Amino acid sequence: MRELVDVDDARDYIEQSLTLSRTSPADSSARRHALLWVQEAVSVGAESPPIGFVADIGNIAIGRETAGMLNARPPDRWNPAQIRLYDDYVLGKIYADPSFQRAADAVAKYQGRQREQAIAYLVERICVRAGIDGVQFSPAVIKALLKDDARAVDLPNDLRDDLEDDVDRLIEQMRHVGELLGVADIIELERGTALDGFGQRVALRQILVQMADFLRSTPTRRIRPEHKRSDVATPISDEDLYPVGGFSSISNRGSVESLLHSQLAYMERDDDRRPDLFDIKFLRDELLYYSRDDNQFHRRRQSFFILLDDSLTSARFKDAELPFQRLVVLLAGLATIVRKLIEWLSDEALRFEFVVSPRAVLNDEVRLLEIVFADQIENGTVAISADEVDVVASRCAVELRRGHAHVLRCAGDASRPDRVETATTSSVLNLVGPTPQLAIDELTERPEEVDLQPLDAWHWCLRKILSHWVS
């Protein structure tokens, strides 16, 4: 990275690098868009690659590239061989990369300044993954260029040597990069967190990284439960029972929906000739119907309540033994539990509810949960609410009449919170240090008794919870 301190030197670099763009004409509108995208990047202290490269990324992302520009002759002052390499290894990579196409679909949803910020984020993430160095200059230079963008720019005949070197390094780095964007980059664009504060973005990435680590250590197949399941038969008929099986025979009894189509031939078109043969056969029970198999499919209901105690604010602490803050590791573990249960119990009616205190002391964590579980919240599998423990207990009692209810209460202090008794299983997870303490029903599970390192203890606790909840 180098810094262009002199204002005239920075203006000259920006103006010359704008001519590198291969996807937009050299008019004031395209130039203004490119400067706005760069302005969003440099305003937060980020480095800027050659501006023409930024213009090409933005134009391709929002579909503003001009048809036939790539077949045009190389721009003046540029080496034709260098431009051919730029077309092949840089623009060709952008057009062919599937992660960029998915990110472009996400960028298209933004409007106004948010779109400019999204494109600046897109450029920044590509540069980070490819290892592309840029230059730094004052945002005031961009603002000055935006004010007099209609003026004619008189560029020198010779291209700057440092700009040629920057483009050579850009081509070399783009040749060796894999996918231009990572999964976390795309998720941030799709969920809108790419425009959030730096701290929130870092926390989300840490949750995704730790969640991937937990998933790698979790068995792919459904684990064996530690207790025997007991289903209780009740006379209550609810929507958990579905008829299954196809039509097995033909009968003279049935509903209109299962009537054989051939029986409609007995209907007379003349309304005066009533009753017709169809009416007579109907009264005599002589019409034929398909008969369905009477088997039934029972879809069990299971509800999972995860209570996040106010004391978890003390878990916003980075232990030397853990890769991230305790609370970040907890959120990643909870996300892993929800994902594995949805995968293993896909034939059951599952509902997960995260319950936080109405005092709103965990607003940042709630926002992260909404991002991580955006799809599940949309389809109703996951919900986030704000209630006290006694309200949750009453809801558990209601859910127990319809199926199974499980409760996990997470706290961040040494005092053990009260368990919610009205549940099939009630667990407490205390984050009193880098090693969590787990209590399931009346049995206290201590990871330290099996001589585990703190992070291994987290894996052990997640497996214990899953084995009790997979019933």
Sequence and secondary structure as in RCSB ss.txt:
>XXXX:A:sequence
MRELVDVDDARDYIEQSLTLSRTSPADSSARRHALLWVQEAVSVGAESPPIGFVADIGNIAIGRETAGMLNARPP
DRWNPAQIRLYDDYVLGKIYADPSFQRAADAVAKYQGRQREQAIAYLVERICVRAGIDGVQFSPAVIKALLKDDA
RAVDLPNDLRDDLEDDVDRLIEQMRHVGELLGVADIIELERGTALDGFGQRVALRQILVQMADFLRSTPTRRIRP
EHKRSDVATPISDEDLYPVGGFSSISNRGSVESLLHSQLAYMERDDDRRPDLFDIKFLRDELLYYSRDDNQFHRR
RQSFFILLDDSLTSARFKDAELPFQRLVVLLAGLATIVRKLIEWLSDEALRFEFVVSPRAVLNDEVRLLEIVFAD
QIENGTVAISADEVDVVASRCAVELRRGHAHVLRCAGDASRPDRVETATTSSVLNLVGPTPQLAIDELTERPEEV
DLQPLDAWHWCLRKILSHWVS
>XXXX:A:secstr
 EE  SHHHHHHHHHHHHTT SSS SSHHHHHHHHHHHHHHHTTT  B  HHHHHHHHHHHHT   TTSTTS   
TTS HHHHHHIIIIIIHHHHH HHHHHHHHHHTT  THHHHHHHHHHHHHHHHHHT   EE  HHHHHHHHHTTT
S     SS  HHHHHHHHHHHHHHHH S SS HHHHHHHHHTGGGS HHHHHHHHHHHHHHHHHHHHS SS    
SS       S   TTEEE S EEEEES   GGGB GGGGGG  S TTS S HHHHHHHTT   EEEE   EEE  
EEEEEEEE GGGGGG  B TTSSSBHHHHHHHHHHHHHHHHHHHTTTSEEEEEEEE TT TTHHHHHHHHHHTHH
HHHTTSEEEEE  HHHHHHHHHHHHTTSEEEEEEEE SSS      SSSEEEEEE SSSS EEEETTEEE GGGG
T  HHHHHHHHHHHHHHHH  
